Each structure stands twice: as structure tokens, then as C-alpha cells.
Amino acid sequence: MPTNEKIIIYQLLPRLFGNRTQHCVHNGTIDQNGCGKMNDINAKALKSLKALGVTHVWYTGIIEHANKTDYSSYHIKPCNPHVVKGNAGSPYAIIDYYDVDPDIAEDVDRRQDEFDRLVVRTHEAGMGVIIDFVPNHVAREYHSDAKPAGVADLGSDDDPNQAFARDNNFYYLPGQPFAPHVDMGQGEERYVENPARATGNDCFYASPGVNDWYETVKLNYGIDYCGGTGCHFKPIPSTWHKMLDILKYWTSRGVDAFRCDMAHMVPVEFWKWAIAQIKAIAPHVFFIAELYDTSLYHRFVNEGGFDYLYNKVTLYDTLFAVTRHHAPASDITRCWQSLPGLDDHMLNFLENHDEVRLASPQFAGDAFRGLPAMVVSATMSRAPFMLYMGQELGEPALDAEGFSGPDGRTTIFDYWAIDTLRRWNHNGAFNTSLLSNSEKTLRDYYKKILTLCNKETALAQGDFFDLMYVNGDTLDTCRQYAFMRHTRGVLLIIAVNFDDKPVKTSIRIPQHAFDLYDIRPGVMSARELTTGVSESRTLSPERSFDIDLKPFGACVWKMRFVTRSSSMNKRKKKSED
């Protein structure tokens, strides 16, 4: 796990990221709406992301997944459209763990090479590569035609007459045909599965609904959900070996990290076993768990071996509520208090493919109203921060793309182009000439904050100190939040304003902070890092620190201080001389 840099992750779907189609058709095919390719993510795009402050790119949808496009001329078996969501399909309905998705290749026959070149380009740009590992479920028609020699396909040795067997890769419902509450087609086109297999969202009956993950099949890691007894982990179940082989395969291809989909739906014992073996091969590789059950956090880090966990139900949900004025800013304090010993293991974010866009009507309604939340999420700890493609441009996700409606999210199921990204792309130039002034301003602000995260050691490696407990009568605790970051000889005072009105206020720095960090009070030079303003400031527990905050604004004041112990040592040495 990296220790010296603060990880900044940029999530993108190649299928959407590089698509330059200007006028997409609702529910359109790949021929109508086009599709972004891995080759669209060129050196200029990667250089621009690196300059934005990004350290790792999460390429979502790399592994081949079920879709409705016919690639039979490339010896790829077409998918039954009745078990595919949307025309492009879900990147989380994997149909071949060992293959690259043909949609995102310019030359389908050379899709593996195109991925390898993308990895090389990303590394040459100074960034790491993250891809999804989807361990809980696969597409209903899973079949690998690209697996290495000697690798057995998932389900190939299963006994479908047993609801559960330790070495079955799937769970079965003997005597029950698959009959979901969605159209499975007619005649030769009908999708038939008999016996039915359990559906990916732990649906252990033959008739999942439209809101279930009916296009997926749950994998069996040795837990008997079918009326038997408990866990069967010894000897190691077949699924464990097959999934470890998949992790080893992508690690050997140069992948630097895995974002593990719905990690809590897979037993922690598997993660402990598998992650340790990957790190023995490639110690730099790190693992991110999509995890929403806070009661499992400590176990997945301390036992399972995960480096980072989604910070969804604590910080994200709180910032969502504070931004919408449904909760006071002081509630942010509860986030770090509820995660003892785990702060550095949380992945902070305000957007990803599952959540509504920050600029959407369902969240902030305007990208600039979301800036205080972004500053807090990016700077309040040493933990990684993640942004989603187009977030830095204020993408509002107002489109109704097809399978996905106008829900404030960017579709993962449809062939589509994103207007903000298409204009930034500018025919492969990846410059700002087609962006509006407000989009340029927003992107510059993101760049300023994200690059500070690694320019300033106090942000990348320093301590966190919450200031709310001594500022209940100086700040509007419903709308402002303040904290400090500290490293040797440097103090950052950070304050944000979630209100639409400017604020002139002051912040108390308690005596405890001066004692904890051995700060000698006095007048010192200070610089506000978002504006570059420099002036002399007094830092003292007896005197408040004045700040001005614009509507939805933030300030980051940096001060270099002299420690009391060093001052005493200098005086002692002078007297001895």
C-alpha cells in the first residue's frame, strides 16, 4: 500500500470517456451512438489527468461483459438479449474474466494488445492502473474463450442436481426453471436455464424481479445458504482457486490495484487468503472494497487485508445531507469519530458510477455548490480521494439515455456520449478550448485542490485536528466546518462554507493544539493556498484566527511555525555560549 503519497483516483468508463458522438439516440445501438475506445485515452488525456493531480486511473468496464452487440464475426458468441440490461450491458455482468471487452477496442482482434498499451501509457504518464474485480457474480451466460491453458471454466465441473456443494461454483435450484419477472423471449430466442441458479444479489429463488440483478448468477465461496450447515472452507473451495487465478492474471498484466465489487458479499476468509497471495507476488498492489456495512469495516481491513474501504455510509452520506442543508455541518465531526483507527483506510468520494452526480438536481444542483464538500472530502485525512469522469467539469447527468432514465446518474448500461467530456476531448486534443468559462473555472479549482493534496506534506501525510468543539459560538455550525492538518513545523487551517452567503468570522485554535504540536504562539507569515494571498498572522490560543469565506467557498491557510522546544534549545545554547 502506498504510504508517502495521497492517492487521487479518477474513475472513467472507456466506453463513455472517449465517445465523441454529438447527437445520441435514446436507447441507441453502438452503430447509432458510437462507443469510446481504449485508444481514445491517449497520451494527451493522461497528461491532463496527471496535471489535474490524479495518481491512479480506475478503468471501469475493461473485462468482457454481456451486451447486445453482435461480435460473432470475431468468434465471440452473441449474448441472449433477454439477460442483458441495456444495449451496452452492465460492466458488472462479466461474461469472460480473462478477456477484454470488445466494445472498447478499435481492432477487436487485438483488444488484449490495446489494453496492454493503455497500461503502458498510463504508467508512462506517472499514474497507476486500477480495474474492477467482480467476485460475487457473473453474467448468466458466462463462458471464457480466452482463459489460459489448464484453467477450468466456472461451472464446468458443477453438479446442478445439488443446491449446494462446496466445489460447485454456482448455487442451484433443482427442479425449478429460471422464471424471472421480466420477458425471457419466445421460441428459439427464449433464454432457458434449468435448473435455475441463484441470482447475484443473494436471490435464492427462481423468479427474481426486475429490480434484482437477474442478469447475473451468484458465485459460491463455500457458504451453504441452501438449508445446510454454515461455511465449508477446508479444503479450499474450487471458486477460491479460480478467482485467485483471475487476480494473478490481471496482476501479471500490470494492474496496480483492484476495486472489488460488493466485497462484503464474499466471505472475509477468502479475501484474507487471496490478498495475501497477491501481495506476496506484487507488494505494491492494493485493494479497495466496495463495502457498506460499517460493522464489517475493521474485519475487512485487519483480517481481510483490504487497504481501503468505500467511505459511503459515513462521510459521503453526511456531506450529501450537509450540502442539501438537511443536516448541520457539525455532523461531519461524527464521521471521523465513528471510524477509530480506520481514517486512513477509507476511500473518500462524492461521485462514482453508482451515485448521483454532484452537479445534478438530486444532489447539489450546481457544481460550485458542491465545492465545500469536495474540499472536505479531499483534504480532511490522509485517505485517498476519488472523482468520477466529468465531475471536475460539472457534469450534471441530465440525460435520459435509454435503460437509464433521468436519475442524476451517468448510465453504465447504454451506448452514450457525455457532452462535457466530449468538448474537453476536442477530437483527441484534450484541452479546454470548447469548455465554458464556468467549466474552466471549476476544473482549475479541482486542479488547485487536488495538486495541493500531494504538494503539501501536511495533506498527504499530516495529522487531522477537528476545530468544531471550540468554535460553536464563532462559526455557524449548520453551515461552516473547520479543521486543521499538521506536519512538522507546518499547520494548515481549513474552513469551508456550505451557505450561499459570504462569511466573515474567526476560528479559535485551542491550547490543546499548541501543546500537542509544540507550537510557539506569535506572529508568523501565512499564505492562503487557494488564492495565493500572503500576510502576517498571529497564531495564539488567546486570539482568534480571522477568515473570510465566499458563498460555497473554502480557505486553506498555511503557516510555518517554530516549536517551543526548538526555541528553548536555541536560548539554552546561546546562554551556554
C-alpha positions as CSV (number, residue, x, y, z in Angstrom):
1,M,0.0,0.0,0.0
2,P,1.5,3.4,-0.9
3,T,2.4,5.4,2.2
4,N,4.1,8.6,1.1
5,E,1.6,10.0,-1.5
6,K,-2.1,10.7,-1.1
7,I,-3.9,8.6,-3.7
8,I,-6.1,10.6,-6.1
9,I,-8.3,8.2,-8.2
10,Y,-10.0,9.2,-11.5
11,Q,-12.7,6.7,-12.4
12,L,-13.7,6.5,-16.1
13,L,-15.6,4.2,-18.4
14,P,-13.7,3.9,-21.7
15,R,-17.0,3.2,-23.4
16,L,-18.2,6.7,-22.4
17,F,-15.0,8.6,-21.9
18,G,-13.8,8.7,-25.5
19,N,-17.2,8.8,-27.3
20,R,-17.4,11.9,-29.5
21,T,-20.9,11.4,-30.9
22,Q,-22.7,14.7,-30.8
23,H,-26.3,13.6,-31.0
24,C,-27.1,10.3,-29.3
25,V,-30.4,8.4,-29.8
26,H,-32.4,7.3,-26.8
27,N,-31.7,3.6,-26.3
28,G,-29.4,3.6,-29.3
29,T,-27.2,0.9,-30.6
30,I,-23.5,1.0,-30.9
31,D,-23.9,1.9,-34.6
32,Q,-26.2,4.8,-33.7
33,N,-24.5,6.2,-30.7
34,G,-20.9,5.1,-31.1
35,C,-18.6,3.9,-28.3
36,G,-15.4,5.2,-26.7
37,K,-12.3,3.1,-27.2
38,M,-9.2,2.4,-25.1
39,N,-7.1,4.1,-27.7
40,D,-9.1,7.3,-27.2
41,I,-7.4,7.6,-23.8
42,N,-4.3,8.9,-25.4
43,A,-1.1,10.5,-24.0
44,K,-2.7,13.9,-24.0
45,A,-5.7,12.8,-22.0
46,L,-3.4,11.0,-19.5
47,K,-1.0,14.0,-19.2
48,S,-4.0,16.2,-18.5
49,L,-5.3,13.9,-15.8
50,K,-1.8,13.7,-14.2
51,A,-1.7,17.6,-14.2
52,L,-5.1,17.6,-12.5
53,G,-3.5,15.8,-9.6
54,V,-4.5,12.2,-10.4
55,T,-2.3,9.4,-9.2
56,H,-4.3,6.4,-10.3
57,V,-6.9,5.8,-13.1
58,W,-9.7,3.4,-12.4
59,Y,-10.7,1.9,-15.8
60,T,-14.3,0.6,-15.4
61,G,-15.6,-1.9,-17.8
62,I,-12.3,-3.4,-19.1
63,I,-13.2,-7.0,-18.6
64,E,-15.6,-8.5,-21.1
65,H,-19.2,-8.3,-20.0
66,A,-22.6,-9.2,-21.5
67,N,-24.0,-6.8,-24.1
68,K,-26.4,-6.8,-27.1
69,T,-23.8,-6.1,-29.9
70,D,-23.1,-8.9,-32.3
71,Y,-19.4,-9.8,-32.4
72,S,-19.9,-13.3,-33.9
73,S,-17.6,-12.4,-36.8
74,Y,-14.8,-12.2,-34.3
75,H,-15.7,-15.6,-32.9
76,I,-17.4,-14.2,-29.9
77,K,-20.7,-15.8,-29.1
78,P,-23.6,-13.3,-29.0
79,C,-25.4,-12.9,-25.8
80,N,-29.1,-13.6,-25.3
81,P,-30.5,-10.0,-25.2
82,H,-33.1,-11.0,-22.6
83,V,-30.4,-11.4,-19.9
84,V,-28.7,-8.1,-20.7
85,K,-29.6,-4.8,-19.1
86,G,-29.5,-2.0,-21.7
87,N,-27.8,-2.3,-25.1
88,A,-24.3,-2.0,-23.8
89,G,-24.9,-4.1,-20.7
90,S,-23.6,-3.8,-17.2
91,P,-19.8,-3.8,-16.7
92,Y,-20.6,-5.9,-13.6
93,A,-22.2,-8.8,-15.6
94,I,-18.8,-10.4,-16.5
95,I,-19.0,-12.9,-19.3
96,D,-15.3,-13.7,-19.5
97,Y,-12.9,-12.8,-16.7
98,Y,-9.9,-13.4,-18.9
99,D,-10.9,-11.2,-21.9
100,V,-11.1,-7.5,-22.7
101,D,-14.4,-6.1,-23.7
102,P,-14.7,-5.9,-27.5
103,D,-16.8,-2.7,-27.4
104,I,-13.8,-0.6,-26.3
105,A,-11.3,-1.9,-28.9
106,E,-10.6,-0.3,-32.2
107,D,-9.3,-3.6,-33.5
108,V,-11.4,-6.3,-31.8
109,D,-8.9,-9.0,-32.7
110,R,-6.2,-7.0,-30.9
111,R,-8.2,-5.9,-27.9
112,Q,-5.8,-7.6,-25.5
113,D,-2.9,-5.6,-27.0
114,E,-4.8,-2.4,-26.9
115,F,-5.3,-2.9,-23.1
116,D,-1.6,-3.6,-22.6
117,R,-0.7,-0.4,-24.4
118,L,-3.2,1.5,-22.3
119,V,-1.5,0.2,-19.2
120,V,1.9,1.2,-20.6
121,R,0.6,4.7,-21.5
122,T,-0.8,5.2,-18.0
123,H,2.4,4.1,-16.3
124,E,4.4,6.4,-18.6
125,A,2.2,9.3,-17.6
126,G,3.1,8.6,-14.0
127,M,-0.1,7.0,-12.8
128,G,-1.2,3.6,-11.6
129,V,-3.9,1.4,-13.2
130,I,-7.0,0.2,-11.3
131,I,-9.6,-2.2,-12.7
132,D,-12.7,-3.9,-11.3
133,F,-12.6,-7.3,-9.7
134,V,-16.2,-8.6,-9.6
135,P,-16.0,-11.6,-7.3
136,N,-19.6,-12.1,-6.2
137,H,-21.4,-12.8,-9.5
138,V,-21.1,-13.3,-13.3
139,A,-23.3,-13.0,-16.3
140,R,-25.8,-15.7,-16.7
141,E,-24.2,-16.9,-19.9
142,Y,-20.6,-16.8,-18.5
143,H,-18.1,-18.7,-20.7
144,S,-14.4,-17.9,-21.1
145,D,-12.9,-18.5,-24.5
146,A,-9.8,-16.6,-23.5
147,K,-8.8,-18.4,-20.4
148,P,-5.2,-19.7,-20.2
149,A,-4.5,-23.3,-20.9
150,G,-5.2,-25.5,-17.9
151,V,-7.8,-23.2,-16.4
152,A,-11.2,-24.8,-15.9
153,D,-14.3,-22.6,-16.6
154,L,-16.6,-21.5,-13.9
155,G,-19.4,-24.1,-13.5
156,S,-17.8,-26.6,-15.9
157,D,-17.5,-29.2,-13.1
158,D,-20.6,-28.4,-11.2
159,D,-23.3,-30.9,-10.2
160,P,-26.5,-29.0,-10.9
161,N,-28.5,-31.6,-9.0
162,Q,-27.2,-30.2,-5.7
163,A,-28.4,-26.9,-4.4
164,F,-25.1,-26.5,-2.6
165,A,-21.8,-28.4,-2.9
166,R,-18.5,-27.0,-1.7
167,D,-16.9,-27.2,-5.1
168,N,-19.8,-26.1,-7.2
169,N,-19.1,-22.6,-8.5
170,F,-22.8,-21.7,-8.5
171,Y,-25.9,-22.3,-6.4
172,Y,-28.7,-24.3,-8.0
173,L,-32.5,-24.7,-7.5
174,P,-33.0,-28.3,-8.7
175,G,-36.4,-28.9,-10.3
176,Q,-37.1,-25.2,-10.8
177,P,-36.6,-23.4,-14.2
178,F,-35.4,-19.8,-14.2
179,A,-38.5,-17.7,-14.5
180,P,-37.8,-14.0,-13.7
181,H,-40.5,-11.4,-13.7
182,V,-39.1,-10.0,-17.0
183,D,-39.5,-11.1,-20.6
184,M,-37.2,-14.0,-21.5
185,G,-38.3,-14.2,-25.1
186,Q,-40.2,-16.7,-27.2
187,G,-39.2,-19.7,-29.3
188,E,-35.6,-20.2,-30.3
189,E,-34.7,-16.7,-28.9
190,R,-36.0,-17.6,-25.4
191,Y,-33.4,-17.7,-22.6
192,V,-33.7,-21.1,-20.9
193,E,-32.0,-22.0,-17.7
194,N,-33.0,-25.3,-15.9
195,P,-32.3,-25.7,-13.1
196,A,-32.3,-22.1,-12.2
197,R,-29.2,-20.7,-10.4
198,A,-29.2,-18.2,-7.6
199,T,-29.2,-14.5,-8.7
200,G,-26.2,-12.2,-7.9
201,N,-27.9,-10.1,-5.2
202,D,-28.4,-13.2,-2.9
203,C,-31.7,-14.0,-4.6
204,F,-32.1,-17.8,-3.9
205,Y,-35.4,-18.3,-5.7
206,A,-36.2,-18.9,-9.4
207,S,-38.2,-15.8,-10.0
208,P,-36.2,-12.6,-9.4
209,G,-37.9,-9.3,-10.1
210,V,-36.9,-6.5,-12.5
211,N,-35.0,-4.7,-9.7
212,D,-33.0,-7.8,-8.8
213,W,-29.7,-8.5,-10.6
214,Y,-31.5,-11.0,-12.7
215,E,-28.8,-10.8,-15.4
216,T,-26.2,-12.3,-13.0
217,V,-25.5,-15.5,-11.2
218,K,-24.1,-15.7,-7.7
219,L,-20.8,-17.4,-7.1
220,N,-20.4,-20.0,-4.4
221,Y,-17.4,-19.5,-2.0
222,G,-18.3,-22.4,0.3
223,I,-21.2,-20.9,2.3
224,D,-24.3,-23.0,2.4
225,Y,-27.2,-20.7,2.0
226,C,-29.5,-23.6,0.9
227,G,-30.6,-25.0,4.2
228,G,-27.4,-26.8,5.1
229,T,-24.7,-26.0,7.7
230,G,-22.5,-23.0,7.7
231,C,-19.2,-22.5,6.0
232,H,-17.1,-25.1,4.1
233,F,-13.7,-23.5,3.6
234,K,-11.5,-26.6,4.2
235,P,-10.3,-27.9,1.9
236,I,-10.2,-24.7,-0.2
237,P,-13.4,-24.5,-2.4
238,S,-13.0,-24.5,-6.2
239,T,-14.2,-21.0,-6.6
240,W,-11.4,-19.6,-4.4
241,H,-8.8,-21.1,-6.6
242,K,-10.4,-19.9,-9.8
243,M,-10.9,-16.3,-8.5
244,L,-7.3,-16.2,-7.2
245,D,-6.1,-17.3,-10.7
246,I,-8.0,-14.3,-12.2
247,L,-6.4,-11.8,-9.8
248,K,-3.0,-13.3,-10.6
249,Y,-3.7,-13.0,-14.3
250,W,-4.5,-9.3,-14.2
251,T,-1.7,-8.5,-11.8
252,S,0.7,-10.1,-14.3
253,R,-0.8,-7.7,-17.0
254,G,0.5,-4.6,-15.0
255,V,-2.7,-3.8,-13.0
256,D,-1.7,-1.9,-9.8
257,A,-4.9,-2.1,-7.8
258,F,-8.3,-3.8,-7.7
259,R,-11.6,-2.2,-6.9
260,C,-13.5,-5.1,-5.5
261,D,-17.2,-5.0,-6.3
262,M,-19.6,-5.7,-3.4
263,A,-16.8,-7.1,-1.4
264,H,-18.9,-7.8,1.7
265,M,-21.0,-10.4,-0.3
266,V,-17.8,-12.6,-0.4
267,P,-16.5,-14.1,2.8
268,V,-13.7,-12.3,4.5
269,E,-11.8,-15.6,4.8
270,F,-11.4,-15.6,1.0
271,W,-10.1,-12.1,1.0
272,K,-7.5,-12.9,3.7
273,W,-6.3,-15.9,1.7
274,A,-6.3,-14.3,-1.7
275,I,-5.0,-10.8,-0.9
276,A,-2.0,-12.1,1.0
277,Q,-1.0,-14.2,-2.0
278,I,-1.3,-11.3,-4.4
279,K,0.8,-9.1,-2.2
280,A,3.4,-11.8,-1.9
281,I,3.8,-11.6,-5.7
282,A,3.3,-7.8,-6.1
283,P,3.5,-5.9,-2.8
284,H,2.6,-2.6,-4.4
285,V,-0.8,-3.8,-5.5
286,F,-3.6,-2.5,-3.3
287,F,-7.2,-3.5,-2.8
288,I,-10.3,-1.3,-2.5
289,A,-13.5,-2.8,-1.0
290,E,-17.0,-1.6,-2.1
291,L,-18.4,-2.1,1.4
292,Y,-21.4,-0.6,3.1
293,D,-21.8,-2.4,6.4
294,T,-19.8,-0.4,9.0
295,S,-19.9,-3.4,11.4
296,L,-17.5,-5.2,9.0
297,Y,-15.0,-2.3,8.4
298,H,-12.4,-3.4,11.0
299,R,-12.6,-7.0,10.0
300,F,-12.1,-6.4,6.3
301,V,-9.1,-4.2,7.0
302,N,-7.5,-6.1,9.9
303,E,-8.3,-9.6,8.9
304,G,-9.2,-9.5,5.2
305,G,-6.2,-7.3,4.2
306,F,-8.0,-4.6,2.3
307,D,-6.1,-1.3,2.0
308,Y,-9.2,0.9,1.5
309,L,-12.9,0.8,2.0
310,Y,-15.7,2.9,0.5
311,N,-16.5,5.8,2.7
312,K,-20.1,5.9,1.7
313,V,-22.3,5.5,4.7
314,T,-20.2,7.8,6.9
315,L,-18.6,10.7,5.1
316,Y,-20.4,10.6,1.7
317,D,-23.9,10.4,3.2
318,T,-23.1,13.1,5.7
319,L,-21.7,15.5,3.0
320,F,-24.7,14.8,0.8
321,A,-27.0,15.8,3.6
322,V,-25.0,18.8,4.6
323,T,-24.8,20.1,1.0
324,R,-28.5,19.8,0.7
325,H,-29.0,21.6,4.0
326,H,-30.6,18.5,5.5
327,A,-28.0,18.2,8.3
328,P,-25.7,20.6,10.1
329,A,-22.0,20.9,9.0
330,S,-21.0,19.9,12.6
331,D,-22.2,16.4,11.7
332,I,-19.0,15.9,9.8
333,T,-17.2,15.5,13.1
334,R,-19.2,12.3,13.8
335,C,-17.7,10.8,10.6
336,W,-14.1,10.6,11.8
337,Q,-15.2,9.8,15.4
338,S,-17.1,6.8,14.2
339,L,-14.1,5.3,12.4
340,P,-11.4,4.9,15.1
341,G,-8.2,3.7,13.6
342,L,-9.7,3.5,10.1
343,D,-9.5,7.1,8.8
344,D,-6.5,6.3,6.6
345,H,-8.2,3.2,5.2
346,M,-11.3,5.0,3.8
347,L,-11.8,6.0,0.2
348,N,-13.5,9.4,0.1
349,F,-15.6,10.4,-2.8
350,L,-18.6,12.5,-3.9
351,E,-19.3,10.7,-7.2
352,N,-18.9,7.3,-8.8
353,H,-20.9,5.3,-11.3
354,D,-23.5,4.2,-8.6
355,E,-24.2,7.6,-7.1
356,V,-25.9,10.7,-8.4
357,R,-23.7,13.4,-9.9
358,L,-22.7,16.3,-7.6
359,A,-24.0,18.9,-10.0
360,S,-27.3,17.0,-10.6
361,P,-30.6,18.3,-9.3
362,Q,-30.7,15.3,-7.0
363,F,-27.5,16.4,-5.2
364,A,-26.1,20.0,-5.1
365,G,-27.9,21.2,-8.2
366,D,-24.8,23.2,-9.2
367,A,-21.2,22.1,-9.3
368,F,-20.0,25.2,-7.4
369,R,-22.4,24.5,-4.5
370,G,-20.6,21.2,-4.1
371,L,-17.1,22.6,-3.7
372,P,-17.1,22.8,0.1
373,A,-17.9,19.1,0.2
374,M,-15.2,18.4,-2.3
375,V,-12.6,20.3,-0.2
376,V,-13.6,18.4,2.9
377,S,-13.6,15.0,1.3
378,A,-10.2,15.6,-0.4
379,T,-8.3,17.2,2.4
380,M,-9.6,16.1,5.8
381,S,-7.4,12.9,6.0
382,R,-4.6,11.0,4.5
383,A,-7.1,8.7,2.9
384,P,-7.4,8.5,-0.9
385,F,-9.9,10.7,-2.8
386,M,-11.8,9.7,-5.9
387,L,-13.5,11.7,-8.6
388,Y,-15.7,10.5,-11.5
389,M,-15.1,11.4,-15.1
390,G,-16.5,14.8,-15.8
391,Q,-17.0,15.7,-12.1
392,E,-14.3,18.3,-12.5
393,L,-16.3,19.8,-15.4
394,G,-19.6,20.0,-13.5
395,E,-21.3,17.1,-15.5
396,P,-25.0,17.3,-14.3
397,A,-26.2,14.0,-15.8
398,L,-29.4,15.4,-17.1
399,D,-29.8,12.9,-19.9
400,A,-32.3,10.0,-20.2
401,E,-30.0,7.7,-22.0
402,G,-32.2,4.6,-22.5
403,F,-32.1,1.8,-19.9
404,S,-31.1,4.6,-17.5
405,G,-33.6,7.4,-17.1
406,P,-33.1,11.0,-15.9
407,D,-32.0,9.9,-12.4
408,G,-29.0,12.2,-11.9
409,R,-26.6,9.4,-12.8
410,T,-24.4,8.7,-15.8
411,T,-25.5,5.5,-17.4
412,I,-23.4,2.4,-17.2
413,F,-25.9,0.3,-19.4
414,D,-26.2,2.4,-22.6
415,Y,-24.1,3.5,-25.5
416,W,-23.8,7.2,-24.9
417,A,-21.6,10.3,-25.1
418,I,-21.2,12.8,-22.3
419,D,-21.3,16.4,-23.5
420,T,-18.8,17.9,-21.0
421,L,-16.2,15.1,-21.7
422,R,-16.8,15.3,-25.5
423,R,-16.0,19.0,-25.5
424,W,-12.9,18.5,-23.3
425,N,-11.9,15.7,-25.6
426,H,-11.9,18.1,-28.6
427,N,-11.1,15.5,-31.2
428,G,-8.3,14.0,-29.1
429,A,-6.6,17.2,-28.1
430,F,-7.9,17.2,-24.5
431,N,-7.8,20.9,-24.0
432,T,-10.2,23.5,-22.6
433,S,-10.9,25.5,-25.7
434,L,-14.5,24.2,-26.1
435,L,-15.3,24.5,-22.4
436,S,-17.4,27.3,-21.0
437,N,-15.8,29.8,-18.7
438,S,-17.5,28.3,-15.6
439,E,-16.3,24.8,-16.6
440,K,-12.7,26.1,-16.9
441,T,-13.0,27.8,-13.6
442,L,-14.3,24.7,-11.9
443,R,-11.6,22.5,-13.4
444,D,-8.9,24.9,-12.3
445,Y,-10.3,24.8,-8.8
446,Y,-10.3,21.0,-8.8
447,K,-6.7,21.1,-10.1
448,K,-5.7,23.5,-7.4
449,I,-7.1,21.4,-4.5
450,L,-6.1,18.0,-5.9
451,T,-2.5,19.0,-6.6
452,L,-2.3,20.6,-3.2
453,C,-3.0,17.1,-1.8
454,N,0.4,15.9,-2.7
455,K,2.3,19.2,-2.8
456,E,1.5,19.8,0.8
457,T,3.0,17.2,3.1
458,A,0.5,18.2,5.8
459,L,-2.3,17.0,3.5
460,A,-0.6,13.9,2.2
461,Q,0.9,12.7,5.5
462,G,-0.1,15.0,8.3
463,D,-2.4,14.8,11.3
464,F,-6.0,15.9,11.4
465,F,-7.4,18.1,14.2
466,D,-11.1,19.0,14.3
467,L,-11.8,22.6,15.4
468,M,-15.6,22.4,15.8
469,Y,-15.6,21.7,19.5
470,V,-14.1,25.1,20.4
471,N,-15.9,27.1,17.7
472,G,-19.6,26.5,18.5
473,D,-20.2,30.2,19.1
474,T,-17.8,31.6,16.4
475,L,-19.0,29.6,13.4
476,D,-22.4,28.9,12.1
477,T,-22.1,25.1,12.8
478,C,-25.0,24.4,10.5
479,R,-23.2,25.9,7.5
480,Q,-19.5,26.0,8.3
481,Y,-16.9,23.5,9.1
482,A,-13.3,24.0,10.2
483,F,-10.3,21.7,10.9
484,M,-6.5,21.7,10.8
485,R,-3.9,19.5,9.2
486,H,-0.4,19.3,10.7
487,T,3.0,18.1,10.0
488,R,6.4,19.0,11.4
489,G,6.6,22.8,11.5
490,V,3.6,23.4,9.3
491,L,0.0,24.0,10.1
492,L,-2.9,24.2,7.7
493,I,-6.2,25.8,8.9
494,I,-9.0,24.8,6.6
495,A,-12.6,26.1,6.7
496,V,-15.5,25.7,4.3
497,N,-18.8,27.4,3.9
498,F,-21.9,25.4,2.8
499,D,-24.0,28.6,2.7
500,D,-24.9,30.8,-0.3
501,K,-23.9,33.9,1.7
502,P,-20.4,35.2,2.3
503,V,-19.0,34.8,5.8
504,K,-16.6,36.9,7.9
505,T,-15.8,35.1,11.0
506,S,-13.0,33.8,13.2
507,I,-11.7,30.5,14.4
508,R,-10.3,29.6,17.8
509,I,-7.2,27.4,18.0
510,P,-7.3,25.7,21.4
511,Q,-4.4,25.5,23.8
512,H,-4.5,21.7,23.4
513,A,-3.4,22.1,19.7
514,F,-0.5,24.3,20.8
515,D,0.5,21.7,23.4
516,L,0.0,18.7,21.1
517,Y,2.1,20.2,18.2
518,D,4.5,22.1,20.4
519,I,3.6,25.4,18.7
520,R,5.2,28.6,19.9
521,P,2.5,31.4,19.7
522,G,3.3,34.5,17.8
523,V,3.2,36.5,14.6
524,M,4.2,34.4,11.6
525,S,3.9,34.5,7.8
526,A,0.7,32.9,6.4
527,R,-0.4,32.1,2.9
528,E,-3.9,31.2,1.7
529,L,-3.2,28.4,-0.7
530,T,-6.3,28.7,-2.9
531,T,-5.8,32.4,-3.7
532,G,-2.0,32.9,-3.1
533,V,-2.7,35.8,-0.7
534,S,0.2,36.2,1.8
535,E,0.2,38.2,5.0
536,S,1.4,38.2,8.6
537,R,-0.9,36.4,11.0
538,T,-0.9,35.9,14.8
539,L,-1.3,32.4,15.9
540,S,-2.3,32.2,19.6
541,P,-4.8,30.3,21.8
542,E,-5.8,33.8,23.1
543,R,-6.5,35.3,19.8
544,S,-9.0,34.0,17.1
545,F,-7.9,33.5,13.5
546,D,-10.0,35.7,11.2
547,I,-11.2,34.2,8.0
548,D,-13.4,35.3,5.0
549,L,-15.4,32.7,3.2
550,K,-17.2,33.3,-0.1
551,P,-20.5,31.6,-0.8
552,F,-19.8,27.9,-1.1
553,G,-16.2,28.8,-0.6
554,A,-13.2,27.4,1.2
555,C,-9.9,28.7,2.6
556,V,-6.6,26.8,3.3
557,W,-4.2,28.9,5.3
558,K,-0.7,27.6,5.6
559,M,1.7,28.7,8.4
560,R,5.2,27.6,9.2
561,F,5.8,27.8,12.9
562,V,8.6,27.5,15.4
563,T,8.3,24.8,18.1
564,R,8.6,25.9,21.7
565,S,11.2,23.2,22.3
566,S,13.4,24.4,19.5
567,S,13.2,27.9,20.8
568,M,14.2,26.8,24.3
569,N,17.1,24.8,22.9
570,K,18.3,27.9,20.9
571,R,18.1,30.1,24.1
572,K,19.9,27.4,26.1
573,K,22.7,27.1,23.5
574,K,23.1,30.9,23.4
575,S,23.4,31.1,27.2
576,E,25.9,28.4,27.2
577,D,28.0,30.2,24.6
